[in-house]
Amino acid sequence: MKKVIFGAAALLFSGAIMAQVTQDALTDFNGTDSVDAQQAADFSFGSGNQGEGIQSGNTNKLQVLQAGTNQSSYSVQGDGLGAGGNSARIWQTGEVTNVSGEENAADVRQLGTENQSTTVQGGDFNESVTRQGLKDGGLSGFNKASILHGTAEQGEMNFSMIEQDGQTNQARTIQQYDNNQARIVQEGDTNISQLHQNATSNGADGNVAIAEQYGDQNVSQTYQAGSRNTAHSVQEGNMNIVNQTQLGDDNEALVDQGADVEPINSFGDSQADLDAAINTFADSGFTNGNDNTGGGSTAGMALQVQTGSDNLGYIGQWGDSSEASDYAEQNQTGNTNGAYMVQNAHGSATGGANYGRQDQTGDSNFAVAGQNGANHKTYQRQVGDFNAAITSQKGNANLVSTYQSGDGNVALSGQRGVANQTLIVQKSGVADGSGHSFQASQNLADGTPNGGNTISVLQLGPSGDVNGIHEGCDFQDQGTLGTPADIDSFILDAPCGPGC
């Protein structure tokens, strides 16, 4: 499995711009090592236009417009301690040619609350960093940050970073073309993050998007169009929501609620965890304990939608509460896709009441789901040919429902515990001799008491029917799980008032 290596712009850009800031220099895994004290003197400016704007106090306004190549802008607003109300707009562009609007850099830092920042860079090889709040003792909040990269086809190899601490912040990054990298880090509660990347032509190698949120009741949305994209959302806390959508082929999407995966830049580590945890028949599959690395995540909700072929989706939810459940859903349309989901893999055996759903439409797809604890529900639905669905549950009073329609499909289910139920429904599409197969095992040898388990299987040929029997227990569809609100009103006064 390929790794998600989110290198910073210093590894991508050529020429002497403002000193490039690497991801590791900006923040550690949970944002604790942000270089908040770094000053303008640390930067070396480029050969083009350059500027520095420093404003102390509150309700300041700054607007910088630069046209050309190899420009840089550095801005600091506010004096912290919860006060703010500053606004900044940085606009770096030029004629849309092969050499104009390239290699620009913008750094905006706003202290306190209710700040607004908008950065627009049209061209290639640009870097934009915005930081708000800057860890002023938890007094920051209600900040808004927006970054826009790209003009027509001039929008490649750009890097953006937004870091916000405090409550009720909003962050949005839009990148219009290909080979871009974007990252948003938010520390606090009720924050909103939105990443939008579009790379649909020009042989793009795809974009990389990373969203991190640490706190409760946060919402994150990522949208990517094109091929060979990577999206990674991490949330640590309770009642958080993730929504990721990818359109195209050869994409990878990862949702991690509970921060089980560290370091963040390793997709492969999470896959290794899943492969070890979901072992349907060889052994007990899960290890009980209280090792939810990162503190777990209670009442989280995650939705991933992928349209295209050769895509991979993974959702890991590490909450172990027995009362507030997690919800995970993946929808894939296309061929040779893979969907993986695990809930409470390393948590307490008493955790439960999670619901996982995976839907695949197309051929030669693969779906795997694993749950540890009690009162879980898993629903997997595949429409197409030569698909495989695997479900593994360890605990009591769990439900599995698998539905497959087409030809040559395989369903495997393993449950360890008591009072569990498995339902498998398989319907053939055409009489070509490619029948379905299933294997269901309950109370595998892991030392739990026997009793009270149920297996129900329905297999139908192309013309078969059994009194119109239902197509499985699809439980409840949670819908879109909510989307980020708009970043509203941004007003800068004219440089001269009436009478100028």
N, C-alpha and C positions, 0 to 999 in steps of 0.2 A: 504494500500500500504506500502510495506516495506521501511524503511528508509535506506539511504546510510550513514552509519556511518563510516567515514574514520579515524579511530583511528590510532595513530602512533605506531611505532614498540615497544615503551615502554610497551604497553598493550599486545604485542604478545610474546615478547622475555623473556626467563628465563636466569638467570645467570647474572654476572656482566660484561657487555661489556663496551665500551665507553658509557658514559651517554647518554641514548636514548633521541632523540629530538622529541618532539611531533609536530603534524601538527600546532597547534595553536602557539607554540613557534617559529616555522619557519616563519609563515606568517599569516596575517589576511586574510579576504576575498579577498582583492585586493592587497595583498602583501605589505601593507604599514608598517607592524610591524616586518619586517624581523630582526633577531637578528644579524646584520652585525658586531657588535663590540665584539661579544663573542670570547674569547681567548681560547687557548689550555688548560689553567689552569682550565677551567670549566669542563673538561672531566676527568673521572676516567677510567684508562685503565684496560683491562682484564688480565687474568692470562696467556694468550698466548703471542705471539710475539706482539710488539707494536713499534710504530715509530712516529716521528714528524719531518716534513720537512718545514722549513721556508726560503723563498727566497725573497729578496728585489730586486727591479729593473725590468728590462725587458728581454725578450728572454731567460728566464731560463728554464731548463729541469729537470724533476723529475720523477724517476721510482722506485716504491716500489713493490717488489714481496714477498708475504708471503704465506707459506704453513702450514696448521695446523688448529687449532680450537681456538676460543676466541681471535682472533687477532684484532688489531686496528691500524689505520693509520690516522694521521692528517696532512694536508698540507695547506700552505698559500703561494701564489705567487703574486708578483707585488706590486707596490706602488701607484696604482690608477692614477688619473688625466688623464685618457684616454690612457696612455701607457700600453703596455702588451706584447703580443707575447710569452707568456709562454705556456709550455706544461707539462702535468702531466699524468702519467699512474700508476694506482693502480691495482694490481692483487693479489687477495686473493683466494686461493684454497687449495686443498689437494687431497689425494687419495679419489676416490669416494666410500666411505663407509658410514655406518650409523653415524659415529662419526666425520668424517673428513670434513673440509671445512665448519664448522658451527659457528654461533654466531660471525661473523666477522663484523667489522664496519669501514667505510671509510668516511672521511670528506675532501672535496677538496674545496678551496676557491681561486678564481683567480680574481684579480682586473684589470680593464681596458679593452682593446680591443684585438681582434684577438688571444684570448687564446683557447687552446684545452685541453680537459680532457676526459680520458677514464677510467672507473672503471669496473673491471670484478670480480664477486664474484660467485664461484661455490659451492653450498651447500644450507643449510637451515638456517633460523633464522638470516639472514644477514641484515645489514642496510647500505645504501649508500646515502650520501647527497653531491650534487655539487652545488655551487653557483658561478656565474660569473657576473662581472660588479660591484656588491655590491653597486649600487646606488651612483656613483661617479659624480653626477651632470649632468647626461645625456650624458657623454662622452664615455660611453662604447658601445660596439657593435661588430658584426662579430665574436662572440664567438661560439664555438662548444662543446657540452657536450654529452657524451654517457655513458649509464650504461647498463651492461649485467648481469642478474641474472640467475643462473641455469646451472647445468651440468647433462645431462641425467635426472634421476628421483630425483636428489639432487637439488631441487630448490623450496622449499616450505616455506611459512611464511616469505618471504622477503619484505623489505620496501625500496622504492627509492624515492628520491626527487631531482628535478632539478629546480633551480630558476635562471632566467636570466633577467637582465634589460638592456635596450638599444635597438639598432636597428639591424636588419638583423642577429639575433642569430639563432642557430639551436640546438635542443635538441631531443635526442632519448633514449628511455628506452625499453629494451627487457627483458621480464621475461618468462622463459621457462616452468614453471610448475604451481602449483596451490596454492591458498590461499595467493597470493601476493597482495601488494598494491603499486601503483605507482602514482606519482603526478608531474606535470610540471607546473610551473608558469612563464609566460613571460610578462614583462612590456615594451612596446615600439611598434614600427612599423616594418612591413615586417619580422616578426619572423616565424619560422617553428617548430612545435611540432609533435612528433611521439611517440605513445605508442603501444607496441605490447605485448600481453599476450596470452599464450597457456596453457590451462588446459583441456586436452581432456580425461584424464583417472584418475585412482586411486581414484574414488569417490570424485572428487574435489568439494569443496564448492564454487569454482569460485574465480575470481580475481576482484579487484577494480581499476579503472583507472580514474583519474581526470586531466583534462587539463584546464588551465586558461590562457587567453590572454587578455591584456588590451592595446589597441592601434588600429591602422588601418592596413589593408592589411596583416593580419596575416593568417596563414594556420595551421590547426590542423587535425591530422589523428589518429584514434584509431582503433585497430584491436584486437578482443578477440575471442578465440576459446574455446569451452567447455560450461558448464552449470552453471547457477546461478552466472553469471558475472554482473558487473555493470560498465557502462561507463557514464561519465558526462563531457561534454565540455561546458565551459563558455567563451564567447567573449563579450567584451564591446568596441565598436568602429565601424568604417565603413569599408566596402569592405572586410570583413573577410570571411573565408571559413572553414567549418567543414565537415569532412567525418568520419563517424563511422560505423564499420562493426562488427557484432556478428554472430558466427556460433555455434548453440547449442540451448538448451532449457532453459526456466525459466530465461532468461536474461532481463536486464533492460538497456535502453539507453536513455539519456537525452541530448539534445542540447539546450542551452540557449544563444541566441544572443541578447544582450542588458542588461544582468545581472538583470533580473527581480527577480530572485530567490535569496533570502538571508535568512538564511545562506546557503552556498553552499552545505553543507552536508545533505540537506533535500530534497529528491526527493518528499516526500509527500506534501510539501508546494506548489511546482509547480503544482502538480495534483489538489490540492484544488483550486488554482487560475483558472485552466482550467475548472474544474467542475462548478465554479461559473460564468465564462465568457460565456461558451457555454451552453445556456439554450434555446433550439430551439423554443419551443412554449409557455413556461409559461410566459415569460416577454420579455423585450427588449433585454436581453442577454448581451449587452456590455454597459459600462459606458464611455462616452466621457470625455476627459480631456487631460491634458498635463503631466500625472503622469508616464511617462516611467522611472521607477526606474532604476538608474544606467546610465542614459544618452541615452538610446536607441541604436539602431544599424541600420545603413542605408546601403543598397546595400549588405546585408549579404547573403551568400549562405550556405545551410546545406543539407547534404545527409546522411540518415541512412539506412543501409541494415541489415536485420535480417533473418537468415535461421534457422528454427526450430519451435518448438511449445511452447505455453505458454509464449511468449515474449511480452514485453511492450516497445513501442517507443514513445517518446515525443519530439516535436520541438516547442520551443517558440521563436518568433522573435518580438522584441518590437520596431522596427523602425517605425516612423510615418511620414516619408517624402512623399510628393505627387509626387516627381520626380524620385528619385533613389529607385528602388523596391527591396524587399527581395525575395529570392527564397528558398522554402523548399520542400524536397522530402523524402518520406519514402517507402521502398520496403520490404515487409514481405512475406516469403514463409513458409507455415506450417499451423498448426491448432491452434485455440483458441488464436490467437494473438490479441493484441490491439495496434492501432496507433492513436495518438492524435497530433493535430497541431493547433497552434493559432498564428495569425499575427496581430500586432497592436491592441492588446486587450484593452490596457489602454491608447492608444495614441489619437491624435487629430482626429476628425471626417473627416478632410480634407486629412488625410494621405491615401495612397493607392498604386495602381499599383503593389501589391504583387501577387505572384503566388505560390500556394500550390498544391502539388500532392502526392497522397497516392495510392500505388498498393499493393494488397494482393492476394495471391494464396493459396487456401486451404479452409477448412471448419470452420464454427463457429467463424469467425473473426469479429472484431469490429473496425470501423474507424470513427473518429470524427474530423471535421475541422471547425474552426471559423475564420472569418476575419471582421475587423472593418475599415470602410472608403469607398473609391470610387475606381472604375476601378480595382477591384481584380478579380482573376481567381482561381477557385478551381476545380481540377479534381481528382475523386476517382474511382478506378477500382478494382473490386473484381471478381475473378474467383474461383468458388467453391459453396458449398451448405451452407445454413442457415447463411449467412453473413448479417451484418447490416452496412449501411453507413449513417452518419448524417452530414449535412452541415448547418452552420448558418452564415449568412452575414448581416451586418448592414451598410447601406450606399446606394450610387447610382451607376448605370452603372456597376454592378458586374455580373459575369458569374459563373454558377455552371454546371458541367457536371459529371454525375454519370453513370457508366457502371457496370452491374452485369450479370454474366453468370453462370448458375447452377440451383439450385432449392431451393425454400424456402427462398429467399433473401428479405431484407427489405431496402428501401431507404427513408430517410426523409430529407426534405429540407425546410429551412425557410429563407426568405429574407425580410428585412425591408428597404423600401426606394422606389425610382422610377427608371425606365429604367433598371430593373434587368432582367436577363434571367436564366431559369432553364431548363436543359435537362436531362432526365432520360431514360436510355435504359436498359431493362431487358430481358434476353433470358433464356428460360428454357433448361435444359439439357436432361432429360428423362421424359417420361409421367408417373410419379408416384403419381400425384395428389398434389405435393408440388409446388404450384404456388408462384409467386412473389407478393409483395405488395409495394405500395409507398404512400407517403403523401407529398404534396408540398404546402406551404403557402407563400404568398407574401404580403408585406405591413401590417404586423401584427401591432396591435394597439400600436404604440409608438409615435403617433403624427405627423408622416411625411405625406406629401401630397400623394394623390393617383395618379396612372397613369403610363402607359408606360411599364408595366411588362409583361413577357411572360413565360409560362410554356409549355414545349413540352415533351410528354411521349411516349415511344414505348415499348410495352410489347409483347413478342413473345413466343409461345409454342415450343415444341421440333421440330416440322416440319414447324413452321411459318416463313414467310419472307415477307417483304414489299419492293419489288423492290430493294433488296440488300442495304437497307439503312445503313448508316455508324454506327459505334459502339460508337459514342459519339465524343465530341470535346476534344481530348487529348492534345491540345495546343503543347508546345514544351518541349521535354525531355532535361534536362541540362547535362546529362551524369554523369561522375565521379567527376566533380567539381575540379579536380586537386588533386595531391598527393604531399607530402613533397619530396623535393630533398634529395639526399644522403648526408650524412656527409662524405666528402671526406678526402683525404690524412691526415694521422697522422704519423709523423716521429719523432723518438727520436734517437739521436746520440748514438753510442756505448760508453760505459763508458770509454774505452781507445781508443785512436786514433792509427794510424799506428806507428809501432815500439815498442808498449808496450810488 
